[in-house]
C-alpha cells in the first residue's frame, strides 16, 4: 500500500488521525490524494472503506474531484455499500453525471436508497429521463413514488428542494403520544426541527416546534401548542423566493404544501444554504457572461461553446462603439492625443457603471430595490456619478495637460469624464431596472448594454467636445 498513508493501526486512531487529509491552509494534501490513488489501483478495500467512513460527505466530494476520472468510479465500486452517495451531491454536476453514467443502475439504486428524498432528487435530476427511469425501477415502490413525484415539480421549485420525510401527527394526540411515536418509530428523518399537525386527509393544520413540545407536560393536547400561522411554502414556489423568506423571517425549517394545502414535504436550512450558494454563483457567472452550468471540470469544447454566443454579442457592441470613433476619423488624425486619451474616458465610465450595475442587480435580486424607492436610488446614483466625475475630471485633466502640454485638453477630457460617469451611473441603474421590468434577468444582460452605453457616450462626448473646443472639422 502507498507509503504516504500509514496503515498501522494504533488503538483509538483512524486514517485521518494518522495521515491528515488537508494542510494548514485547508487544501487537500497532494500526498494524501496520491496515497488514495495507489490504494484504488491496488484495490485495497479495507483501507478505502475506512477512509470513506471517516470522511464527511463534503470532504469525500473534494477527494473525488481531486482523483482522476477513471479512479472516481473505481473508488465507488471498491467501497460498495460503505460509500456515501450524498458525497456525489458535493461535486461538480459534470463529474457527478460522469460517475453515475459509468456505474451500474443497481449500484446507484442501492446508494439512492440510503439518501433522504431531497438528496436523492438532487442526485438524479441531472440525468436524462431514460437513465432516471432505469435507476428508479430498481427502487421499492414507495421510495420510487416519492422521488418521481418530486421530479415532476418544476426545476428550481420548492417541490424539487423539499424532503418528503417529515413527522405528522393527528390533532387528537397529546404531547406524550407524539413523543412516544417519535421514540418508537425507526424511520424518522435524520434531522428535524418541528413536527406538523394534519387532519385525516393530510391537510396542513399547523406546526409544533420541538422546544415547545419538550417543555410541555405529557397530558397536554397537541392542539394547544400548534402554531397555525406558521409560514409555509407552496411546492411550486421558486427556490430563490423560499431562500429569501428563510432569511427574512429567520427560519430553520418550513412545511411545503401543494395547491390543495396538503402537506407534501419540508424544506430545511441546509437546503436553503445550498440554494443561496447556487443563486449567488449563477448571478456572478451571469455578470461575467458565463453560463450558469459551467464547471471547472467541463471540457475545453464545452466551455468554449458556452462562452461563444456572449462573446459574439460583445463583439457586435464593440463594433458599435468603434463606429463612433470612425465619425471622428479626421479629428483623430489632426490630434493624436485624442486617440490616446479616448479609451481612458470610456474605461472610467465603464468602471463606474459596473459598480452601480453590481449594486443594482444585487438589490433587485434581494427585492431591496423596487418601484417604491427606484427614483430615490436613481437620483442618488446620479449624484454619486456627478461627484466622482468632478473629482476625476480634475485628476485626469491635470494628468492630460502634464502629458501633452496642451492646456485646453485638460478641460476637454474633464468635461467628458463628468458626462461619462453620470451616463455610466444612469445606465448602471436604469438598464437593470428596465430589464427586470420586462422579465429579463438583469444579471445576464446588463453588462453588455451598460458597457456599450459608456463606450459610446465616452467616445462621443470626448471627441465631440474636443472638436468644438479646438475647432477640428
KOLGUTI-691090 format. One record per residue (C-alpha): residue in one letter; residue number from 1; x, y, z. Coordinates in nm, 4 decimals. Layout:
<sites>
   lumdo   marmi       east      north         up
       A     NUM          X          Y          Z
...
</sites>
This chain:
<sites>
   lumdo   marmi       east      north         up
       X       1     0.0000     0.0000     0.0000
       X       2     0.1088     0.3610    -0.0503
       X       3     0.3834     0.4827     0.1753
       X       4     0.2027     0.8165     0.2210
       X       5    -0.0883     0.6585     0.4087
       X       6     0.0018     0.4997     0.7357
       X       7    -0.1618     0.1595     0.7563
       X       8    -0.0539     0.0992     1.1151
       X       9    -0.3483     0.0659     1.3482
       X      10    -0.2824     0.2371     1.6858
       X      11    -0.5790     0.1865     1.9138
       X      12    -0.8282     0.4734     1.9007
       X      13    -0.6916     0.6361     1.5875
       X      14    -0.8247     0.6478     1.2352
       X      15    -0.6672     0.7011     0.8971
       X      16    -0.7209     1.0774     0.9092
       X      17    -0.5570     1.0963     1.2523
       X      18    -0.2516     0.9145     1.1219
       X      19    -0.2417     1.0797     0.7796
       X      20    -0.4027     1.4281     0.7582
       X      21    -0.6098     1.4960     0.4510
       X      22    -0.5576     1.8729     0.4446
       X      23    -0.2671     2.1082     0.5034
       X      24    -0.2649     2.4086     0.7371
       X      25    -0.4459     2.6223     0.4788
       X      26    -0.7254     2.3675     0.4397
       X      27    -0.6127     2.2490     0.0975
       X      28    -0.6013     1.8805     0.0024
       X      29    -0.2557     1.7360     0.0563
       X      30    -0.1108     1.6021    -0.2684
       X      31     0.0468     1.3113    -0.0781
       X      32    -0.2929     1.2072     0.0587
       X      33    -0.4557     1.2071    -0.2844
       X      34    -0.1636     1.0121    -0.4294
       X      35    -0.1906     0.7587    -0.1487
       X      36    -0.5636     0.7117    -0.2128
       X      37    -0.4917     0.6742    -0.5846
       X      38    -0.2422     0.3952    -0.5172
       X      39    -0.4896     0.2292    -0.2802
       X      40    -0.7509     0.2328    -0.5575
       X      41    -0.5083     0.0805    -0.8066
       X      42    -0.4186    -0.1856    -0.5500
       X      43    -0.7914    -0.2459    -0.4756
       X      44    -0.7177    -0.2048    -0.1022
       X      45    -1.0806    -0.2226     0.0066
       X      46    -1.0265    -0.2259     0.3880
       X      47    -0.8262     0.0959     0.3799
       X      48    -1.0558     0.2707     0.1304
       X      49    -1.3649     0.1736     0.3304
       X      50    -1.2030     0.3122     0.6436
       X      51    -1.1254     0.6380     0.4646
       X      52    -1.4743     0.6928     0.3202
       X      53    -1.6287     0.6032     0.6572
       X      54    -1.4241     0.8708     0.8344
       X      55    -1.4702     1.1472     0.5771
       X      56    -1.7589     1.3919     0.5900
       X      57    -1.9606     1.3890     0.2685
       X      58    -1.8226     1.7322     0.1699
       X      59    -1.4625     1.6163     0.2239
       X      60    -1.5318     1.2955     0.0329
       X      61    -1.6661     1.5096    -0.2514
       X      62    -1.3434     1.7130    -0.2571
       X      63    -1.1405     1.3928    -0.2672
       X      64    -1.3479     1.2548    -0.5560
       X      65    -1.2935     1.5716    -0.7621
       X      66    -0.9177     1.5502    -0.6983
       X      67    -0.8987     1.1947    -0.8358
       X      68    -0.8553     1.1030    -1.1999
       X      69    -1.1895     1.0320    -1.3779
       X      70    -1.1297     0.6562    -1.4008
       X      71    -1.0332     0.6367    -1.0307
       X      72    -1.3550     0.8067    -0.9164
       X      73    -1.5729     0.5237    -1.0421
       X      74    -1.3289     0.2654    -0.9058
       X      75    -1.3498     0.4213    -0.5585
       X      76    -1.7287     0.3851    -0.5581
       X      77    -1.7181     0.0295    -0.6890
       X      78    -1.4454    -0.0896    -0.4491
       X      79    -1.6063     0.0566    -0.1351
       X      80    -1.9531    -0.0664    -0.2361
       X      81    -2.2150    -0.0286     0.0351
       X      82    -1.9736     0.1731     0.2508
       X      83    -1.9688     0.4581     0.0002
       X      84    -2.1892     0.7556     0.0951
       X      85    -2.3711     0.8628    -0.2212
       X      86    -2.4554     1.2006    -0.0680
       X      87    -2.0916     1.2906    -0.1427
       X      88    -2.1809     1.2965    -0.5119
       X      89    -2.4047     1.5973    -0.4444
       X      90    -2.0925     1.7834    -0.3307
       X      91    -1.9093     1.7567    -0.6639
       X      92    -1.9486     1.9419    -0.9947
       X      93    -2.2539     1.8352    -1.1923
       X      94    -2.0324     1.7206    -1.4804
       X      95    -1.8290     1.4958    -1.2504
       X      96    -2.1443     1.3565    -1.0895
       X      97    -2.3056     1.2705    -1.4215
       X      98    -1.9870     1.1036    -1.5487
       X      99    -1.9727     0.8829    -1.2379
       X     100    -2.3424     0.7917    -1.2454
       X     101    -2.3294     0.7025    -1.6137
       X     102    -2.0381     0.4640    -1.5542
       X     103    -2.1966     0.2867    -1.2568
       X     104    -2.4458     0.0031    -1.2867
       X     105    -2.8079     0.1115    -1.2222
       X     106    -2.8301    -0.1410    -0.9379
       X     107    -2.5294     0.0194    -0.7663
       X     108    -2.6779     0.3682    -0.7961
       X     109    -3.0171     0.2465    -0.6764
       X     110    -2.8625     0.0927    -0.3637
       X     111    -2.6867     0.4213    -0.2921
       X     112    -3.0015     0.6249    -0.3511
       X     113    -3.1951     0.4109    -0.1030
       X     114    -2.9697     0.5350     0.1769
       X     115    -3.0334     0.9013     0.0954
       X     116    -3.3077     1.1330     0.2115
       X     117    -3.5517     1.2160    -0.0661
       X     118    -3.4202     1.5676    -0.1352
       X     119    -3.0649     1.4369    -0.1727
       X     120    -3.1879     1.1551    -0.3974
       X     121    -3.3723     1.4003    -0.6222
       X     122    -3.0663     1.6262    -0.6435
       X     123    -2.8547     1.3274    -0.7389
       X     124    -3.0862     1.2097    -1.0178
       X     125    -3.2308     1.5302    -1.1625
       X     126    -2.9301     1.5963    -1.3879
       X     127    -2.9666     1.2624    -1.5671
       X     128    -3.1848     1.2164    -1.8730
       X     129    -3.5250     1.0537    -1.8281
       X     130    -3.4130     0.7162    -1.9611
       X     131    -3.1281     0.6878    -1.7092
       X     132    -3.3535     0.8124    -1.4290
       X     133    -3.6155     0.5502    -1.5068
       X     134    -3.3556     0.2740    -1.5253
       X     135    -3.2377     0.3597    -1.1727
       X     136    -3.5811     0.4292    -1.0259
       X     137    -3.7252     0.0958    -1.1363
       X     138    -3.4681    -0.0744    -0.9107
       X     139    -3.6123     0.1012    -0.6032
       X     140    -3.9015    -0.0156    -0.3828
       X     141    -4.2377     0.1230    -0.4966
       X     142    -4.2877     0.3672    -0.2067
       X     143    -3.9426     0.5238    -0.2380
       X     144    -3.9713     0.5401    -0.6149
       X     145    -4.3066     0.7198    -0.5989
       X     146    -4.1751     0.9853    -0.3594
       X     147    -3.8773     1.0630    -0.5824
       X     148    -4.0814     1.0559    -0.9041
       X     149    -4.3352     1.2954    -0.7503
       X     150    -4.0598     1.5411    -0.6578
       X     151    -3.9041     1.5162    -1.0042
       X     152    -4.2373     1.6181    -1.1577
       X     153    -4.2182     1.9606    -0.9934
       X     154    -4.0580     2.2412    -1.1973
       X     155    -3.6825     2.2800    -1.1821
       X     156    -3.5685     2.5254    -0.9105
       X     157    -3.9032     2.4968    -0.7305
       X     158    -3.9599     2.4195    -0.3636
       X     159    -4.1004     2.0809    -0.4674
       X     160    -3.7595     1.9837    -0.6065
       X     161    -3.5803     2.1018    -0.2913
       X     162    -3.8072     1.9552    -0.0257
       X     163    -3.7568     1.6278     0.1527
       X     164    -4.0632     1.4098     0.1735
       X     165    -3.9648     1.2621     0.5107
       X     166    -4.1367     1.4537     0.7910
       X     167    -4.3309     1.3879     1.1107
       X     168    -4.7050     1.4486     1.1003
       X     169    -4.9468     1.3714     1.3840
       X     170    -5.3273     1.3979     1.4192
       X     171    -5.4787     1.6876     1.6207
       X     172    -5.6338     1.4432     1.8678
       X     173    -5.2972     1.3384     2.0124
       X     174    -5.1350     1.4582     2.3313
       X     175    -4.7742     1.5650     2.3796
       X     176    -4.6983     1.2269     2.5341
       X     177    -4.8370     1.0373     2.2374
       X     178    -4.6307     1.2458     1.9960
       X     179    -4.3105     1.1881     2.1949
       X     180    -4.3762     0.8145     2.2238
       X     181    -4.4419     0.7960     1.8497
       X     182    -4.1061     0.9570     1.7739
       X     183    -3.9274     0.7255     2.0170
       X     184    -4.0857     0.4110     1.8742
       X     185    -4.0649     0.4924     1.5022
       X     186    -3.7367     0.3768     1.3449
       X     187    -3.7651     0.5626     1.0124
       X     188    -3.7659     0.9225     1.1310
       X     189    -3.5923     1.1942     0.9262
       X     190    -3.2217     1.2222     1.0025
       X     191    -3.2714     1.5785     1.1291
       X     192    -3.5910     1.7668     1.2061
       X     193    -3.6794     2.0830     1.3934
       X     194    -4.0561     2.0658     1.4252
       X     195    -4.3487     1.8322     1.3808
       X     196    -4.6673     1.9027     1.1885
       X     197    -5.0327     1.8516     1.2663
       X     198    -5.2555     1.7270     0.9845
       X     199    -5.6141     1.6067     0.9558
       X     200    -5.7220     1.2672     0.8257
       X     201    -5.6789     1.3872     0.4641
       X     202    -5.3277     1.5227     0.5360
       X     203    -5.4355     1.8859     0.5153
       X     204    -5.1848     2.1044     0.6982
       X     205    -5.3216     2.2416     1.0254
       X     206    -5.0118     2.3851     1.1902
       X     207    -4.6655     2.3242     1.3282
       X     208    -4.5232     2.2464     1.6720
       X     209    -4.1593     2.3316     1.7377
       X     210    -3.9530     2.0737     1.9244
       X     211    -3.8641     2.3146     2.2050
       X     212    -4.2338     2.3821     2.2726
       X     213    -4.3068     2.0086     2.2611
       X     214    -4.0328     1.9155     2.5088
       X     215    -4.1282     2.1896     2.7530
       X     216    -4.4928     2.0787     2.7693
       X     217    -4.6391     1.8147     3.0015
       X     218    -4.7296     1.4783     2.8521
       X     219    -5.1110     1.5119     2.9001
       X     220    -5.1260     1.8484     2.7180
       X     221    -5.3253     1.8240     2.3904
       X     222    -5.1047     1.8835     2.0909
       X     223    -5.3569     2.1389     1.9617
       X     224    -5.2634     2.3738     2.2472
       X     225    -4.9095     2.4006     2.1070
       X     226    -4.9975     2.4334     1.7396
       X     227    -4.8769     2.7433     1.5571
       X     228    -5.1469     2.7858     1.2936
       X     229    -4.9799     3.0963     1.1486
       X     230    -4.6536     2.9172     1.0785
       X     231    -4.5150     3.0275     0.7449
       X     232    -4.5410     2.7579     0.4832
       X     233    -4.4211     2.7222     0.1272
       X     234    -4.6022     2.6249    -0.1914
       X     235    -4.4405     2.3328    -0.3704
       X     236    -4.4458     2.5401    -0.6914
       X     237    -4.2733     2.8425    -0.5384
       X     238    -3.9344     2.9402    -0.6777
       X     239    -3.6436     2.8293    -0.4598
       X     240    -3.4979     3.1814    -0.4598
       X     241    -3.8177     3.3163    -0.3050
       X     242    -3.8032     3.0398    -0.0448
       X     243    -3.4444     3.1321     0.0440
       X     244    -3.5446     3.4974     0.0749
       X     245    -3.8276     3.4041     0.3120
       X     246    -3.5924     3.1976     0.5284
       X     247    -3.3521     3.4895     0.5558
       X     248    -3.6221     3.7471     0.6244
       X     249    -3.8017     3.5508     0.8958
       X     250    -3.5010     3.3610     1.0402
       X     251    -3.6471     3.0178     0.9674
       X     252    -3.4706     2.6843     1.0083
       X     253    -3.7487     2.4768     0.8507
       X     254    -4.0735     2.5325     0.6618
       X     255    -4.3546     2.2936     0.5653
       X     256    -4.4298     2.2529     0.1940
       X     257    -4.7897     2.2222     0.0759
       X     258    -4.9464     2.1553    -0.2628
       X     259    -5.2196     2.3589    -0.4305
       X     260    -5.4862     2.1948    -0.2127
       X     261    -5.2957     2.2635     0.1119
       X     262    -5.1931     1.9007     0.1590
       X     263    -4.8629     1.8655     0.3443
       X     264    -4.6167     1.7121     0.0958
       X     265    -4.2727     1.7865     0.2397
       X     266    -4.0418     2.0124     0.4349
       X     267    -3.7534     2.2407     0.3443
       X     268    -3.4730     2.2822     0.5972
       X     269    -3.1999     2.5396     0.6381
       X     270    -2.9286     2.3169     0.4875
       X     271    -3.1282     2.3056     0.1616
       X     272    -3.1670     2.6841     0.1674
       X     273    -2.7939     2.7402     0.2169
       X     274    -2.7344     2.5353    -0.0989
       X     275    -2.9901     2.7485    -0.2843
       X     276    -2.8233     3.0717    -0.1706
       X     277    -2.4848     2.9462    -0.2879
       X     278    -2.6248     2.8329    -0.6231
       X     279    -2.8098     3.1594    -0.6882
       X     280    -2.5065     3.3697    -0.5920
       X     281    -2.2865     3.1543    -0.8149
       X     282    -2.5341     3.1864    -1.1018
       X     283    -2.5550     3.5670    -1.0707
       X     284    -2.1775     3.6026    -1.0516
       X     285    -2.1316     3.3919    -1.3640
       X     286    -2.4082     3.5782    -1.5442
       X     287    -2.2417     3.9138    -1.4794
       X     288    -1.9326     3.7760    -1.6496
       X     289    -2.1251     3.6340    -1.9447
       X     290    -2.0683     3.2732    -1.8345
       X     291    -2.3442     3.0114    -1.8451
       X     292    -2.4755     2.9069    -1.5050
       X     293    -2.3957     2.5390    -1.5609
       X     294    -2.0270     2.5895    -1.6477
       X     295    -1.7984     2.3954    -1.4135
       X     296    -1.4227     2.3694    -1.3709
       X     297    -1.4448     2.0045    -1.4719
       X     298    -1.6031     2.0806    -1.8129
       X     299    -1.4123     2.0076    -2.1324
       X     300    -1.2455     2.2801    -2.3389
       X     301    -1.5052     2.2407    -2.6151
       X     302    -1.7999     2.2656    -2.3726
       X     303    -1.6635     2.5819    -2.2127
       X     304    -1.5711     2.7456    -2.5450
       X     305    -1.9139     2.6709    -2.6909
       X     306    -2.0907     2.8066    -2.3824
       X     307    -1.8991     3.1340    -2.3914
       X     308    -1.9052     3.1886    -2.7687
       X     309    -2.2527     3.3425    -2.8039
       X     310    -2.1995     3.6051    -2.5377
       X     311    -1.8589     3.6964    -2.6801
       X     312    -2.0271     3.7331    -3.0188
       X     313    -2.2793     3.9777    -2.8711
       X     314    -1.9938     4.1700    -2.7104
       X     315    -1.8125     4.1840    -3.0450
       X     316    -2.1183     4.3386    -3.2080
       X     317    -2.1464     4.6062    -2.9404
       X     318    -1.7714     4.6713    -2.9649
       X     319    -1.8126     4.7443    -3.3370
       X     320    -2.0952     4.9837    -3.2464
       X     321    -1.8696     5.1702    -3.0042
       X     322    -1.5833     5.1739    -3.2542
       X     323    -1.8116     5.3211    -3.5191
       X     324    -1.8262     5.6358    -3.3065
       X     325    -1.4507     5.6689    -3.3472
       X     326    -1.4995     5.6410    -3.7216
       X     327    -1.7200     5.9530    -3.7143
       X     328    -1.4219     6.1491    -3.5839
       X     329    -1.1531     5.9964    -3.8030
       X     330    -1.0374     6.3320    -3.9351
       X     331    -1.0132     6.4865    -3.5896
       X     332    -0.8091     6.1924    -3.4608
       X     333    -0.5630     6.2366    -3.7463
       X     334    -0.5154     6.6065    -3.6626
       X     335    -0.4637     6.5480    -3.2881
       X     336    -0.3070     6.2175    -3.1904
       X     337    -0.3609     6.2954    -2.8203
       X     338    -0.7325     6.2378    -2.8698
       X     339    -0.6743     5.8773    -2.9820
       X     340    -0.4512     5.8176    -2.6797
       X     341    -0.6923     5.9641    -2.4240
       X     342    -1.0297     5.8449    -2.5621
       X     343    -1.0022     5.4909    -2.4111
       X     344    -0.9398     5.6478    -2.0683
       X     345    -1.2715     5.8304    -2.0779
       X     346    -1.4577     5.5187    -2.1933
       X     347    -1.2951     5.2871    -1.9387
       X     348    -1.3603     5.5217    -1.6438
       X     349    -1.7254     5.5395    -1.7370
       X     350    -1.7373     5.1616    -1.7772
       X     351    -1.5829     5.1024    -1.4360
       X     352    -1.8234     5.3445    -1.2670
       X     353    -2.1179     5.1839    -1.4477
       X     354    -2.0090     4.8353    -1.3396
       X     355    -2.0017     4.9479    -0.9763
       X     356    -2.3540     5.0889    -0.9998
       X     357    -2.4810     4.7915    -1.2000
       X     358    -2.3450     4.5413    -0.9449
       X     359    -2.5254     4.7164    -0.6607
       X     360    -2.8455     4.7464    -0.8656
       X     361    -2.8526     4.3824    -0.9775
       X     362    -2.7952     4.2613    -0.6231
       X     363    -3.0615     4.4953    -0.4844
       X     364    -3.3126     4.3743    -0.7437
       X     365    -3.2338     4.0114    -0.6584
       X     366    -3.2904     4.0701    -0.2874
       X     367    -3.6009     4.2862    -0.3511
       X     368    -3.4355     4.5862    -0.1812
       X     369    -3.4855     4.7876    -0.4990
       X     370    -3.8352     4.8293    -0.6375
       X     371    -4.0851     5.0857    -0.7598
       X     372    -4.1208     5.2202    -0.4058
       X     373    -3.7630     5.3525    -0.3966
       X     374    -3.6410     5.3408    -0.7576
       X     375    -3.6467     5.7188    -0.8137
       X     376    -3.4580     5.7884    -0.4920
       X     377    -3.1892     5.5348    -0.5809
       X     378    -3.1588     5.6685    -0.9375
       X     379    -3.1092     6.0231    -0.8061
       X     380    -2.8563     5.9007    -0.5510
       X     381    -2.6507     5.7095    -0.8082
       X     382    -2.6623     6.0043    -1.0492
       X     383    -2.5314     6.2329    -0.7760
       X     384    -2.2565     5.9853    -0.6934
       X     385    -2.1613     5.9781    -1.0624
       X     386    -2.1512     6.3574    -1.0721
       X     387    -1.9377     6.3863    -0.7572
       X     388    -1.6885     6.1239    -0.8744
       X     389    -1.6978     6.2739    -1.2239
       X     390    -1.5922     6.6158    -1.0935
       X     391    -1.3167     6.4623    -0.8818
       X     392    -1.1756     6.2543    -1.1661
       X     393    -1.2191     6.5430    -1.4112
       X     394    -0.9664     6.7412    -1.2082
       X     395    -0.7257     6.4484    -1.1709
       X     396    -0.7470     6.3393    -1.5352
       X     397    -0.7345     6.6967    -1.6661
       X     398    -0.4150     6.7745    -1.4763
       X     399    -0.2558     6.4476    -1.5968
       X     400    -0.3541     6.5164    -1.9600
       X     401    -0.2071     6.8691    -1.9535
       X     402     0.1137     6.7435    -1.7902
       X     403     0.1419     6.4688    -2.0532
       X     404     0.0671     6.6570    -2.3760
       X     405     0.1344     7.0207    -2.2709
       X     406    -0.1971     7.1321    -2.4232
       X     407    -0.3942     7.3385    -2.1626
       X     408    -0.7313     7.3077    -2.3345
       X     409    -0.7030     6.9288    -2.3392
       X     410    -0.7450     6.9170    -1.9628
       X     411    -1.0789     7.0985    -1.9840
       X     412    -1.1998     6.8790    -2.2707
       X     413    -1.1216     6.5488    -2.1026
       X     414    -1.2551     6.6783    -1.7695
       X     415    -1.5934     6.7633    -1.9210
       X     416    -1.6040     6.4271    -2.0992
       X     417    -1.5229     6.2407    -1.7778
       X     418    -1.8090     6.4153    -1.5973
       X     419    -2.0515     6.3336    -1.8812
       X     420    -1.9494     5.9688    -1.8993
       X     421    -1.9508     5.8984    -1.5250
       X     422    -2.3000     6.0465    -1.4977
       X     423    -2.4067     5.8413    -1.8026
       X     424    -2.2462     5.5327    -1.6509
       X     425    -2.4330     5.5838    -1.3249
       X     426    -2.7641     5.6278    -1.5063
       X     427    -2.7023     5.3285    -1.7325
       X     428    -2.5854     5.1141    -1.4434
       X     429    -2.9078     5.1701    -1.2503
       X     430    -3.1712     5.2205    -1.5229
       X     431    -3.0771     4.9308    -1.7520
       X     432    -3.1088     4.6613    -1.4782
       X     433    -3.4396     4.8161    -1.3635
       X     434    -3.5823     4.8156    -1.7171
       X     435    -3.4642     4.4596    -1.7842
       X     436    -3.6189     4.3444    -1.4559
       X     437    -3.9495     4.5091    -1.5503
       X     438    -3.9610     4.3230    -1.8828
       X     439    -3.8832     3.9910    -1.7108
       X     440    -3.5252     3.9598    -1.8362
       X     441    -3.2625     3.8593    -1.5823
       X     442    -3.0613     4.1809    -1.5288
       X     443    -2.7584     3.9808    -1.4188
       X     444    -2.7391     3.8168    -1.7601
       X     445    -2.7955     4.1115    -1.9929
       X     446    -2.6939     4.4300    -1.8093
       X     447    -2.3179     4.4104    -1.8562
       X     448    -2.3100     4.4300    -2.2341
       X     449    -2.5678     4.7093    -2.2612
       X     450    -2.4081     4.9177    -1.9872
       X     451    -2.0587     4.8839    -2.1357
       X     452    -2.1918     4.9843    -2.4765
       X     453    -2.3560     5.2953    -2.3316
       X     454    -2.0386     5.4117    -2.1576
       X     455    -1.8206     5.3400    -2.4605
       X     456    -2.0493     5.5284    -2.6997
       X     457    -2.1092     5.8213    -2.4627
       X     458    -1.7421     5.8324    -2.3639
       X     459    -1.6073     5.8418    -2.7176
       X     460    -1.8774     6.0753    -2.8476
       X     461    -1.8588     6.3240    -2.5611
       X     462    -1.4787     6.3420    -2.5582
       X     463    -1.4326     6.3689    -2.9331
       X     464    -1.7365     6.5932    -2.9788
       X     465    -1.6249     6.8389    -2.7102
       X     466    -1.2702     6.8310    -2.8486
       X     467    -1.3999     6.9070    -3.1980
       X     468    -1.5873     7.2106    -3.0731
       X     469    -1.3125     7.3300    -2.8369
       X     470    -1.0237     7.3041    -3.0811
       X     471    -1.2246     7.3745    -3.3968
       X     472    -1.1377     7.0429    -3.5587
       X     473    -1.3510     6.9990    -3.8698
</sites>
